[in-house]
Amino acid sequence: MAMDAGEIEKLIREGIPDCEVRIEDLRGDGDHYAAYVTSAAFKDKTRIEQHKMVFAALEGKMTEELHALAIQTSLPTE
């Protein structure tokens, strides 16, 4: 079962409350997405730690409902 882009965005926003997030459906199939996440919570964290925060926000959906997700994280520009 494919996952809706809106649901992905909602879960990430709930898991990382101060974030800005944009989801892109890479193939138009509802199964391959890219997530662009910007958050001050990423400060002093490695890229791997930042990505783990995004995956944690998805509450295990990666193995069940979401087939592929490319993640790009960044800190807000001041």
Sequence and secondary structure as in RCSB ss.txt:
>XXXX:A:sequence
MAMDAGEIEKLIREGIPDCEVRIEDLRGDGDHYAAYVTSAAFKDKTRIEQHKMVFAALEGKMTEELHALAIQTSL
PTE
>XXXX:A:secstr
    HHHHHHHHHHHSTT EEEEEESSSSSSEEEEEEE GGGTT  HHHHHHHHHHHTTTHHHHT  EEEEEEE 
   
